[in-house]
Amino acid sequence: MGKVAAKMKVMPQSPEIDLDALQERLEEALPEGGKISRVDREDVAFGLIALFPTVIVPDGAGGTEAIEEAFGGVEGVESVSVDEVGRI
């Protein structure tokens, strides 16, 4: 079974959210077998910064749904979407 790299877009609830703490909570929420290889940050608007974690997961049924659900349940996360997906 191969692996998939998924670049996710995670929007925090407000500009006041501590992005370092949010990143740690995302890492803790990862489903079993998942790993964050890097996290990019991008200014969105009005001081709001989005996190773009690249998650490596086994290539199996369900795709990125488990990651989206896990990240969506993290405190301080407003929304989660898939930015890019590719096999590695």
C-alpha positions in Angstrom: 0.0 0.0 0.0 1.4 3.4 -1.0 1.1 6.7 0.8 -0.7 9.9 0.0 0.4 13.5 0.8 -2.6 15.8 1.4 -2.1 19.6 1.8 -4.9 20.7 4.0 -6.1 24.3 4.6 -7.0 24.9 8.2 -8.7 28.2 9.1 -8.5 29.3 12.7 -11.6 30.8 14.4 -10.0 34.2 14.9 -6.7 36.1 14.5 -6.2 35.9 18.2 -5.7 32.1 18.1 -2.1 31.0 19.1 -1.1 29.2 15.8 1.8 27.3 17.5 -0.7 25.8 20.0 -3.2 25.1 17.2 -0.5 23.3 15.2 0.3 21.1 18.2 -3.4 20.3 18.7 -3.7 19.3 15.0 -0.7 16.9 15.4 -2.3 15.3 18.4 -5.6 14.9 16.6 -4.1 13.0 13.6 -5.6 9.6 12.9 -3.4 6.5 13.5 -0.8 6.2 10.7 -0.9 9.9 9.8 2.0 12.3 10.1 2.4 16.0 9.4 5.5 16.5 7.3 5.4 20.3 7.2 3.1 23.3 8.0 3.0 26.4 5.9 1.3 29.6 7.0 -0.4 32.1 4.7 -1.9 35.5 5.4 -5.6 35.5 4.5 -7.1 38.9 5.5 -7.3 41.3 8.4 -4.6 39.5 10.4 -6.1 36.1 9.9 -3.5 33.4 9.0 -4.3 30.0 7.6 -2.3 26.9 8.4 -1.5 24.5 5.5 -0.3 21.2 7.1 0.9 18.6 4.6 -0.2 15.3 6.0 1.2 11.9 5.0 -1.3 9.0 5.3 -1.5 5.4 4.1 -3.3 5.1 0.7 -6.6 3.4 1.8 -10.3 3.7 1.7 -11.8 7.0 2.9 -9.1 9.3 1.5 -8.7 12.4 3.5 -12.1 12.3 5.2 -10.6 11.0 8.5 -8.1 13.9 8.6 -10.8 16.4 7.8 -13.0 15.1 10.6 -10.1 15.0 13.1 -8.9 18.5 12.3 -12.5 19.8 12.3 -13.0 18.7 15.9 -9.9 20.6 17.1 -10.5 23.5 19.4 -9.9 26.8 17.6 -10.5 25.5 14.1 -13.2 27.3 12.0 -12.9 25.2 8.8 -10.9 22.5 7.1 -10.6 21.8 3.4 -8.3 19.8 1.1 -6.0 22.1 -0.9 -4.0 19.4 -2.8 -3.6 15.6 -2.8 -1.0 13.4 -4.5 0.5 9.9 -4.2 4.1 9.6 -3.0 
